[in-house]
Amino acid sequence: MEKRKLTLGHSPDPDDAFMFYGLAKGLIDDGGYDFEHILQDIQTLNERASRGELDISAISIHAYAHVCDQYALLPSGASMGDGYGPMLVAREKFSKAEIATRRIAVPGTMTSAFLALQLWLERPGERIDYTVVPFDEIFKTVNEGLADVGLIIHEGQLTFENEGLVCCEDFGVWWGRENDGLPLPLGGNVIHKRIPAPERKVISGVLERSIRYSLEHRAEAVEHSLQYARDMGIDLADKFVGMYVNELTLEYGDRGRTAELEDAPIAQQQEDTTAIRAAMASLPPDQRFAAQLFYIEGLTLAEIAEAQDVPQGTAKSRLFHARRKLKAALSGDDQ
């Protein structure tokens, strides 16, 4: 019987190459599917997901709320910044106040790194002076003076000093400091809901097997990932892979399920509350703040309006839209 072909999008980076090593090399049970690996940068994958093009894809958590009507978040494949994450780098050390006035090179507006930047600066993207460049050209953009600060992702977090740059802020460190040591959700794998739920469950198992195989055969999987390791030897590549492919990648675990929404009708729609946290993290800042105040802090509508310094009608509207997006993210079978 001919195998059903599925498109699988992921980044051309050591961590993704490591994650899908077993699948790419035919070393695990593929569940009867033929996976076409499509390697593109994360911003491109986010954009393609917004158009529903790929069957399975790596995606920024920031982008998830924009595609949750089409895609379900898989229980494995997460990239979590556990005390580390996207960084702001520059040729000289800048304070937060100085960065707020500088031009920043970013790897894409749908990336979780850009969401973290907005949350850190406490302002929406339209109030930030930024320029979008491919993630692997950010060092060059900063060093040529085309931007004052660079927002770096992927292995640049380990190699920025080689480019003569200094770290102004590590968003993984900042997030943990602000959220009781929780990891920063950065990316995950999603599967299109046009695929029937029983098949989604089988495919989810295939992807989990691939990740587990790589973790159990680490040396050979890291060796495979070196072809995508820009300016990294095997030791540095192994360190980078360990940062983003680990037990949290296999399964989110308790620390990945810490969305403390007290609204039972929403929470009960999804046993694995990772999807709730993902949707919360990617709401627009004003809606996210309103949802946090209501679901986590337990504030009334009047108190939310006062905290946001807006009329109650505006606060109600923000909460309504936040709730609708949360419900959309949690609807259907997310296997």
SULHU-V330529 format. One record per residue. RES is the residue in one letter. SS is DSSP state (alpha for helix, beta for strand, coil for the rest). OMEGA is omega in whole degrees, 0 to 359 (none if undefined). D_FIRST is the distance of its C-alpha to the first C-alpha in whole Angstrom. Layout:
BEGIN
res: (RES,RES)
ss: (SS,SS)
omega: (OMEGA,OMEGA)
d_first: (D_FIRST,D_FIRST)
END
This chain:
BEGIN
res: (M,E,K,R,K,L,T,L,G,H,S,P,D,P,D,D,A,F,M,F,Y,G,L,A,K,G,L,I,D,D,G,G,Y,D,F,E,H,I,L,Q,D,I,Q,T,L,N,E,R,A,S,R,G,E,L,D,I,S,A,I,S,I,H,A,Y,A,H,V,C,D,Q,Y,A,L,L,P,S,G,A,S,M,G,D,G,Y,G,P,M,L,V,A,R,E,K,F,S,K,A,E,I,A,T,R,R,I,A,V,P,G,T,M,T,S,A,F,L,A,L,Q,L,W,L,E,R,P,G,E,R,I,D,Y,T,V,V,P,F,D,E,I,F,K,T,V,N,E,G,L,A,D,V,G,L,I,I,H,E,G,Q,L,T,F,E,N,E,G,L,V,C,C,E,D,F,G,V,W,W,G,R,E,N,D,G,L,P,L,P,L,G,G,N,V,I,H,K,R,I,P,A,P,E,R,K,V,I,S,G,V,L,E,R,S,I,R,Y,S,L,E,H,R,A,E,A,V,E,H,S,L,Q,Y,A,R,D,M,G,I,D,L,A,D,K,F,V,G,M,Y,V,N,E,L,T,L,E,Y,G,D,R,G,R,T,A,E,L,E,D,A,P,I,A,Q,Q,Q,E,D,T,T,A,I,R,A,A,M,A,S,L,P,P,D,Q,R,F,A,A,Q,L,F,Y,I,E,G,L,T,L,A,E,I,A,E,A,Q,D,V,P,Q,G,T,A,K,S,R,L,F,H,A,R,R,K,L,K,A,A,L,S,G,D,D,Q)
ss: (coil,coil,coil,beta,beta,beta,beta,beta,beta,beta,coil,coil,coil,alpha,alpha,alpha,alpha,alpha,alpha,coil,alpha,alpha,alpha,alpha,coil,coil,coil,coil,coil,coil,coil,coil,beta,beta,beta,beta,beta,beta,beta,coil,coil,alpha,alpha,alpha,alpha,alpha,alpha,alpha,alpha,alpha,coil,coil,coil,coil,coil,beta,beta,beta,beta,beta,alpha,alpha,alpha,alpha,alpha,alpha,alpha,coil,coil,coil,beta,beta,beta,coil,coil,coil,coil,coil,beta,beta,beta,coil,coil,coil,coil,coil,beta,beta,beta,beta,coil,coil,coil,coil,coil,alpha,alpha,alpha,alpha,coil,coil,coil,coil,beta,beta,beta,coil,coil,coil,coil,coil,alpha,alpha,alpha,alpha,alpha,alpha,alpha,alpha,alpha,alpha,coil,coil,coil,alpha,alpha,alpha,coil,coil,beta,beta,beta,coil,coil,alpha,alpha,alpha,alpha,alpha,alpha,alpha,alpha,alpha,coil,coil,coil,coil,coil,beta,beta,beta,beta,coil,coil,coil,alpha,alpha,alpha,alpha,alpha,alpha,alpha,alpha,coil,coil,beta,beta,beta,beta,beta,alpha,alpha,alpha,alpha,alpha,alpha,alpha,alpha,coil,coil,coil,coil,coil,beta,beta,beta,beta,beta,beta,beta,beta,beta,coil,coil,coil,coil,alpha,alpha,alpha,alpha,alpha,alpha,alpha,alpha,alpha,alpha,alpha,alpha,alpha,alpha,alpha,alpha,alpha,alpha,alpha,alpha,coil,alpha,alpha,alpha,alpha,alpha,alpha,alpha,alpha,alpha,alpha,alpha,coil,coil,coil,coil,coil,alpha,alpha,alpha,alpha,alpha,alpha,alpha,alpha,alpha,alpha,alpha,coil,coil,alpha,alpha,alpha,alpha,coil,coil,coil,alpha,alpha,alpha,coil,coil,coil,coil,coil,coil,coil,alpha,alpha,alpha,alpha,coil,coil,coil,coil,coil,coil,alpha,alpha,alpha,alpha,alpha,alpha,alpha,alpha,coil,coil,coil,alpha,alpha,alpha,alpha,alpha,alpha,alpha,alpha,alpha,alpha,alpha,alpha,coil,coil,coil,coil,alpha,alpha,alpha,alpha,alpha,alpha,alpha,alpha,coil,coil,coil,alpha,alpha,alpha,alpha,alpha,alpha,alpha,alpha,alpha,alpha,alpha,alpha,alpha,alpha,alpha,alpha,alpha,alpha,alpha,coil,coil,coil,coil,coil)
omega: (180,181,176,181,178,176,182,182,173,186,176,184,183,184,178,178,177,184,186,180,182,180,183,183,178,185,179,175,183,177,181,181,176,184,174,182,180,186,179,180,190,178,177,178,176,181,179,177,179,177,178,189,187,178,180,182,164,183,172,177,177,184,189,182,181,183,186,175,181,187,173,178,181,183,177,178,182,168,184,177,185,183,177,181,177,184,168,181,180,179,174,184,177,175,177,180,179,180,180,181,185,176,186,174,183,184,180,184,178,181,176,177,180,175,179,178,180,179,181,180,180,177,180,184,181,177,177,177,183,173,181,177,176,186,182,176,183,178,181,181,180,183,177,177,179,173,181,185,177,175,189,178,178,188,176,178,181,187,186,181,177,180,179,182,179,180,176,178,172,185,176,177,180,182,180,179,182,187,173,175,180,176,179,178,183,183,178,175,179,179,185,182,174,175,182,184,179,178,179,180,178,181,176,178,178,181,178,178,180,179,181,179,181,179,180,178,191,186,182,179,176,178,178,184,184,181,179,183,181,176,178,171,186,181,180,178,179,178,181,179,180,179,190,173,186,183,177,178,177,183,188,179,183,183,177,181,187,175,187,179,182,180,188,181,178,185,184,179,187,180,179,188,173,181,178,181,179,180,178,184,185,173,172,187,182,178,180,180,179,180,178,181,183,187,185,182,178,181,175,179,179,180,177,178,180,181,181,179,179,175,180,179,179,179,180,179,179,180,179,182,177,181,180,180,177,180,178,180,187,182,176,180,181,175,none)
d_first: (0,4,6,9,12,15,19,21,25,27,31,31,33,34,33,30,29,30,28,24,25,22,20,21,21,18,20,19,16,14,13,9,11,12,16,18,21,24,27,30,34,34,36,34,31,33,34,30,30,32,31,27,26,23,21,22,26,29,32,35,36,39,36,35,37,37,33,33,32,29,28,28,29,27,29,28,29,33,35,39,42,44,47,46,44,45,48,51,53,56,58,61,60,60,61,59,62,62,58,58,60,58,56,52,49,46,42,42,43,40,40,41,43,45,45,47,49,50,50,53,55,55,54,52,50,52,55,54,55,51,49,46,45,41,41,42,45,47,49,50,51,53,55,56,57,55,54,57,54,50,48,45,42,40,41,44,45,46,47,50,53,52,52,56,55,56,54,56,53,50,49,47,50,52,49,50,53,53,51,52,50,46,44,43,40,38,35,31,28,27,24,23,24,22,19,19,21,19,17,20,21,17,18,21,21,19,22,24,23,23,27,27,26,28,31,31,31,33,35,31,30,34,34,30,32,35,34,34,37,40,43,42,42,40,43,43,39,39,41,40,36,38,40,37,34,35,35,36,32,30,32,35,37,41,42,39,40,43,44,46,46,48,47,45,43,42,41,40,37,35,35,35,38,36,35,39,40,38,39,43,43,41,44,46,49,52,49,48,52,52,49,50,54,53,50,51,55,55,58,59,58,62,61,58,60,63,61,59,63,61,62,60,59,57,56,55,53,51,50,49,46,46,45,43,41,40,39,36,35,35,33,30,28,28,25)
END
